[in-house]
Amino acid sequence: MNEQQIICTCENITKQQVIDAVQSGHHDFRSLRRELNIAAACGNCHRPILQIVRRLVPRKQPITSPLPMPDNTQQPRHFPMPWKHFSHAKLEQEYSPSSCIDDIMVYIQNYIDDSAIAKQQLTHQADLNVADDGGQTIDYFPGNPGAPLVIYIHGGYWQELSKNESCFMAQPLIAQGYHLAVIDYTLAPQASISAMVQECCQAIAWMMQQAWAIDEQEIILSGSSAGAHLAACVLQAAANNQQGLRAGLFKQAVLFSGVYDLRPLVDTYVNNPLGLDMDRATAISPGLASNQLLPPCLIVWGANETDEFKRQSQQFAKFLEADGVPNQSLEIAARNHFDVVYELPNLLYS
């Protein structure tokens, strides 16, 4: 590898500079961006930097227990597995949401730009510390006194993006009066998915202790892609009074283009930093666990998504129905995996 190759033209950052920063203890993109003085508006270097992190940083071990299985048994429910018959190339294509669009960086740059505008124009509290070590933070945008709180968990296949690029929907939400909180969580390979679930639960439990002028009976949880998976896990933790959360905490959930059965990912490139085997993928798949006592859920995806991403959402909605959870499914025309979440302000009800 050419260690002097420039991987960020905005700041002329080389691979060797990234390697040196990683070896000095900066193990995630957020920390590296601060260490290397990468501009917040730069979206060009995200993936090459993460590739270096994945190569150099060992994974943490899971620190939470598996999700509860249906009827308190240890046997997961049957989730159809058409992917078992795919070629490896087909499997990777189906679980590559960018295969349906021309350039993913157009959408990432939109996230960055729209989030920057929201932070410039809206009153907000940035980098609120959730954990004592200061390593886990949220951004909070206050709305009208007594209005509902929307909690958003970003996507990025558990290994990319952050809250900093994920408040792009803040302006229309605040205009409607909602409060908005956007959660940061530690990414792979530094953290396991189980640890991410625990962090999200911890962040929400912390929010419930704050003196925010919100309607505590109107807490709305949302997430996109990997964030939808994490949100579904949080819903199940709350339904079972786990991780400091309580049953009935959430009034509703809006989940965009989620992965609810993680087993197809085990043999794909997505799993390189995740380190899942089939047992672990099963244990952290909300689509294979009990969904009883969940709040009403709106399951959303874009028309321009792969068949597998559509199937994941459709099948999860069927299981919600079977478990007696009020739910609706919605495919949105002219939207894809990366921009369908912009519809969130149009889909909320109170």
C-alpha positions as CSV (number, residue, x, y, z in Angstrom):
1,M,0.0,0.0,0.0
2,N,1.3,3.5,-0.9
3,E,1.3,5.1,2.6
4,Q,1.8,8.6,1.1
5,Q,-1.3,8.4,-1.1
6,I,-3.6,11.4,-0.5
7,I,-7.0,10.2,0.7
8,C,-8.5,13.6,1.6
9,T,-7.9,16.3,-1.0
10,C,-9.5,18.9,1.3
11,E,-6.7,18.7,3.8
12,N,-4.0,16.7,1.8
13,I,-4.2,13.9,4.4
14,T,-2.2,10.8,3.6
15,K,-2.8,7.1,4.5
16,Q,0.3,7.2,6.7
17,Q,-1.2,10.1,8.7
18,V,-4.4,8.1,9.3
19,I,-2.4,5.0,10.3
20,D,-0.3,7.1,12.8
21,A,-3.5,8.5,14.3
22,V,-5.1,5.1,14.6
23,Q,-2.0,3.6,16.2
24,S,-2.0,6.5,18.7
25,G,-5.5,5.5,19.9
26,H,-8.0,7.3,17.7
27,H,-10.2,4.3,16.7
28,D,-13.3,5.8,15.1
29,F,-14.0,8.3,12.4
30,R,-15.3,11.0,14.8
31,S,-12.1,11.0,16.8
32,L,-9.9,10.8,13.7
33,R,-11.7,13.7,12.1
34,R,-10.9,15.9,15.1
35,E,-7.3,14.6,15.3
36,L,-6.6,15.2,11.6
37,N,-8.6,18.4,11.4
38,I,-10.9,17.1,8.7
39,A,-13.6,19.6,7.8
40,A,-17.1,18.7,8.9
41,A,-18.3,19.4,5.3
42,C,-15.8,16.9,3.8
43,G,-17.5,13.6,2.7
44,N,-14.7,12.4,0.4
45,C,-12.4,10.7,3.0
46,H,-15.0,8.8,5.1
47,R,-14.7,5.4,3.5
48,P,-11.0,5.2,2.9
49,I,-10.3,6.2,6.5
50,L,-12.8,3.6,7.7
51,Q,-11.0,0.9,5.6
52,I,-7.8,1.7,7.5
53,V,-9.5,1.6,10.8
54,R,-11.1,-1.8,10.1
55,R,-7.7,-3.2,9.1
56,L,-5.9,-2.0,12.2
57,V,-8.4,-2.0,15.1
58,P,-9.6,-5.2,16.9
59,R,-13.3,-5.6,17.5
60,K,-14.7,-5.3,21.0
61,Q,-16.6,-8.3,22.4
62,P,-20.4,-8.1,22.9
63,I,-21.3,-6.7,26.3
64,T,-25.1,-7.3,26.3
65,S,-27.3,-10.4,26.3
66,P,-29.2,-11.6,23.3
67,L,-32.7,-10.3,22.6
68,P,-35.6,-12.2,24.1
69,M,-36.9,-14.9,21.8
70,P,-40.7,-15.4,21.1
71,D,-42.6,-16.9,24.0
72,N,-39.4,-16.8,26.2
73,T,-37.9,-19.8,24.3
74,Q,-34.5,-20.0,22.9
75,Q,-35.6,-20.9,19.4
76,P,-35.8,-18.0,16.9
77,R,-38.9,-17.7,14.8
78,H,-38.7,-18.6,11.1
79,F,-37.7,-15.7,8.9
80,P,-37.8,-16.7,5.2
81,M,-34.3,-17.2,3.7
82,P,-34.4,-16.7,-0.1
83,W,-30.9,-15.3,0.2
84,K,-29.7,-18.9,0.9
85,H,-30.0,-19.6,-2.8
86,F,-28.2,-16.5,-4.1
87,S,-24.8,-16.5,-5.6
88,H,-22.2,-14.6,-3.5
89,A,-22.2,-11.8,-6.0
90,K,-26.0,-11.6,-5.9
91,L,-26.1,-11.6,-2.1
92,E,-23.6,-8.8,-1.9
93,Q,-25.5,-6.8,-4.5
94,E,-28.8,-7.3,-2.7
95,Y,-27.3,-6.1,0.6
96,S,-25.5,-3.1,-1.1
97,P,-28.2,-0.4,-1.0
98,S,-25.9,1.8,-3.1
99,S,-26.3,-0.7,-6.0
100,C,-29.6,1.1,-6.8
101,I,-28.2,4.5,-7.2
102,D,-25.5,6.2,-9.3
103,D,-23.4,7.9,-6.5
104,I,-23.8,7.4,-2.8
105,M,-21.7,10.4,-2.0
106,V,-24.3,12.7,-3.4
107,Y,-26.6,11.6,-0.6
108,I,-23.9,11.7,2.1
109,Q,-23.0,15.2,1.1
110,N,-26.7,16.1,1.3
111,Y,-26.7,14.8,4.9
112,I,-23.6,16.8,5.7
113,D,-24.9,20.0,4.1
114,D,-28.4,19.9,5.4
115,S,-27.2,19.0,8.9
116,A,-24.8,21.9,8.9
117,I,-27.6,24.3,7.9
118,A,-29.8,23.0,10.7
119,K,-27.1,23.6,13.2
120,Q,-26.4,27.1,11.9
121,Q,-30.0,28.1,11.9
122,L,-31.6,26.3,14.9
123,T,-31.1,26.6,18.6
124,H,-29.6,23.3,19.8
125,Q,-27.4,21.7,22.3
126,A,-24.5,19.8,20.7
127,D,-22.4,17.0,22.1
128,L,-24.4,16.4,25.3
129,N,-22.5,13.8,27.4
130,V,-24.5,10.7,28.1
131,A,-21.7,8.6,29.6
132,D,-19.3,9.6,32.4
133,D,-16.3,9.2,30.1
134,G,-17.7,11.8,27.6
135,G,-17.4,9.4,24.8
136,Q,-21.1,9.0,24.1
137,T,-23.0,12.1,23.1
138,I,-26.3,13.3,21.6
139,D,-27.4,16.5,19.8
140,Y,-30.7,18.0,21.1
141,F,-32.9,20.5,19.2
142,P,-35.7,21.9,21.5
143,G,-39.2,22.3,20.0
144,N,-42.3,23.8,21.4
145,P,-42.9,23.4,25.2
146,G,-44.9,20.2,25.8
147,A,-44.4,18.9,22.3
148,P,-43.4,15.3,21.4
149,L,-39.8,14.3,21.3
150,V,-38.5,12.5,18.2
151,I,-35.4,10.4,18.9
152,Y,-33.4,9.4,15.8
153,I,-30.7,6.7,15.3
154,H,-28.6,7.1,12.2
155,G,-27.7,4.4,9.7
156,G,-24.4,3.5,8.0
157,Y,-24.3,-0.3,8.4
158,W,-23.1,0.1,12.0
159,Q,-19.7,1.3,10.7
160,E,-20.2,4.7,9.1
161,L,-21.7,8.1,9.7
162,S,-22.5,9.8,13.0
163,K,-25.0,12.2,14.6
164,N,-23.1,15.1,13.0
165,E,-24.5,14.2,9.6
166,S,-27.8,13.0,10.8
167,C,-29.8,16.1,11.9
168,F,-30.7,16.9,8.3
169,M,-34.5,16.6,9.0
170,A,-34.3,18.9,12.0
171,Q,-35.7,22.1,10.3
172,P,-39.0,20.6,9.2
173,L,-39.4,18.8,12.5
174,I,-38.8,21.8,14.6
175,A,-41.1,23.9,12.3
176,Q,-43.8,21.4,13.3
177,G,-43.0,21.9,17.0
178,Y,-41.3,18.6,17.7
179,H,-38.2,18.3,19.8
180,L,-35.4,16.2,18.2
181,A,-32.6,14.2,19.8
182,V,-30.0,12.5,17.5
183,I,-27.9,9.7,19.1
184,D,-24.3,9.0,18.5
185,Y,-23.1,5.4,19.1
186,T,-19.7,3.8,18.9
187,L,-19.2,2.2,15.5
188,A,-17.7,-1.1,14.3
189,P,-15.0,-2.3,14.5
190,Q,-14.5,-0.6,17.8
191,A,-17.8,-1.8,19.2
192,S,-20.1,-4.8,18.7
193,I,-23.7,-4.4,17.6
194,S,-24.8,-5.5,21.0
195,A,-22.8,-2.7,22.6
196,M,-24.4,-0.2,20.2
197,V,-27.8,-1.3,21.3
198,Q,-26.8,-0.8,24.9
199,E,-25.4,2.6,24.1
200,C,-28.7,3.7,22.4
201,C,-30.7,2.4,25.4
202,Q,-28.4,4.3,27.8
203,A,-28.7,7.5,25.8
204,I,-32.5,7.3,25.8
205,A,-32.6,6.5,29.5
206,W,-30.4,9.6,30.1
207,M,-32.8,11.7,28.0
208,M,-35.7,10.7,30.2
209,Q,-33.9,12.1,33.2
210,Q,-33.4,15.6,31.7
211,A,-35.7,18.5,32.5
212,W,-36.7,19.0,28.9
213,A,-40.0,20.6,28.2
214,I,-41.3,17.5,26.3
215,D,-44.5,15.5,26.4
216,E,-43.3,12.4,28.1
217,Q,-46.3,10.5,26.8
218,E,-45.3,11.3,23.2
219,I,-41.9,9.8,22.7
220,I,-41.3,8.8,19.0
221,L,-38.4,6.6,18.1
222,S,-37.1,6.5,14.5
223,G,-34.1,5.1,12.7
224,S,-32.8,4.4,9.2
225,S,-31.1,1.3,7.8
226,A,-28.8,0.1,10.6
227,G,-30.4,2.7,12.8
228,A,-33.8,1.1,12.1
229,H,-32.3,-2.2,13.3
230,L,-31.0,-0.6,16.5
231,A,-34.3,1.2,17.0
232,A,-36.2,-2.1,16.8
233,C,-33.8,-3.6,19.3
234,V,-34.4,-0.6,21.6
235,L,-38.1,-1.1,21.3
236,Q,-37.8,-4.7,22.3
237,A,-35.5,-3.8,25.3
238,A,-38.1,-1.3,26.5
239,A,-41.0,-3.8,26.0
240,N,-39.1,-6.1,28.3
241,N,-38.1,-3.4,30.9
242,Q,-34.5,-3.9,30.0
243,Q,-31.5,-1.6,29.8
244,G,-33.0,1.1,32.0
245,L,-36.0,1.5,29.7
246,R,-39.7,0.7,30.6
247,A,-42.6,-0.8,28.7
248,G,-44.9,1.9,27.3
249,L,-42.1,4.5,27.0
250,F,-42.6,5.0,23.2
251,K,-45.8,6.2,21.7
252,Q,-44.8,5.1,18.2
253,A,-41.9,4.2,16.0
254,V,-41.0,5.0,12.4
255,L,-38.4,2.6,10.9
256,F,-36.9,3.2,7.5
257,S,-35.3,0.5,5.3
258,G,-34.1,-1.6,8.2
259,V,-32.2,-4.9,8.4
260,Y,-34.2,-7.0,10.8
261,D,-32.6,-10.4,10.1
262,L,-28.8,-10.1,10.1
263,R,-28.0,-13.6,9.0
264,P,-27.7,-12.8,5.3
265,L,-24.9,-10.3,6.2
266,V,-22.6,-12.9,7.6
267,D,-21.0,-13.9,4.3
268,T,-20.9,-10.4,2.8
269,Y,-18.4,-7.5,2.9
270,V,-20.6,-5.8,5.4
271,N,-19.5,-8.3,8.0
272,N,-15.8,-7.6,7.7
273,P,-15.8,-5.0,10.6
274,L,-18.8,-6.6,12.4
275,G,-17.4,-10.1,13.0
276,L,-20.8,-11.8,13.1
277,D,-21.3,-15.6,13.0
278,M,-24.7,-17.1,12.5
279,D,-25.4,-17.6,16.2
280,R,-24.6,-14.0,17.0
281,A,-26.4,-12.7,14.0
282,T,-29.5,-14.6,15.1
283,A,-29.3,-13.4,18.6
284,I,-29.3,-9.7,17.6
285,S,-31.9,-9.9,14.9
286,P,-35.1,-8.2,16.0
287,G,-37.0,-9.9,13.2
288,L,-36.3,-13.3,14.8
289,A,-37.3,-12.2,18.3
290,S,-40.6,-11.5,20.1
291,N,-42.3,-8.3,19.1
292,Q,-45.1,-8.4,21.6
293,L,-45.9,-5.2,23.5
294,L,-44.1,-3.0,21.0
295,P,-45.8,0.4,20.3
296,P,-47.4,1.1,16.9
297,C,-44.8,1.0,14.1
298,L,-44.7,2.5,10.7
299,I,-42.4,0.4,8.4
300,V,-41.1,2.5,5.5
301,W,-38.9,1.9,2.5
302,G,-38.2,3.5,-0.9
303,A,-39.4,2.2,-4.2
304,N,-35.8,2.3,-5.5
305,E,-34.3,-0.3,-3.2
306,T,-33.1,-3.9,-3.6
307,D,-35.6,-6.7,-3.4
308,E,-33.9,-8.0,-0.2
309,F,-34.2,-4.6,1.6
310,K,-37.8,-4.4,0.6
311,R,-38.4,-8.0,1.8
312,Q,-36.8,-7.4,5.1
313,S,-39.2,-4.5,5.9
314,Q,-42.2,-6.4,4.5
315,Q,-41.5,-9.5,6.5
316,F,-40.8,-7.6,9.7
317,A,-44.2,-5.9,9.3
318,K,-45.9,-9.3,8.9
319,F,-44.3,-10.5,12.2
320,L,-45.5,-7.3,13.9
321,E,-49.0,-8.1,12.7
322,A,-48.7,-11.7,13.9
323,D,-47.6,-10.4,17.3
324,G,-50.6,-8.1,17.6
325,V,-48.5,-4.9,17.2
326,P,-50.4,-2.1,15.3
327,N,-48.4,-1.3,12.2
328,Q,-48.5,0.1,8.8
329,S,-46.2,-0.5,5.8
330,L,-45.4,2.2,3.3
331,E,-43.3,2.1,0.1
332,I,-42.5,5.6,-1.1
333,A,-42.3,6.2,-4.8
334,A,-39.2,8.0,-6.2
335,R,-37.2,7.4,-3.0
336,N,-34.2,5.2,-2.4
337,H,-32.4,3.8,0.6
338,F,-30.6,7.0,1.4
339,D,-33.2,9.7,0.9
340,V,-36.4,8.0,2.0
341,V,-35.7,9.1,5.6
342,Y,-36.2,12.7,4.5
343,E,-39.9,11.8,4.6
344,L,-39.9,11.5,8.4
345,P,-41.5,14.9,9.1
346,N,-44.3,14.0,6.7
347,L,-45.1,10.7,8.4
348,L,-45.5,11.6,12.1
349,Y,-48.8,11.8,13.8
350,S,-49.7,12.8,17.4
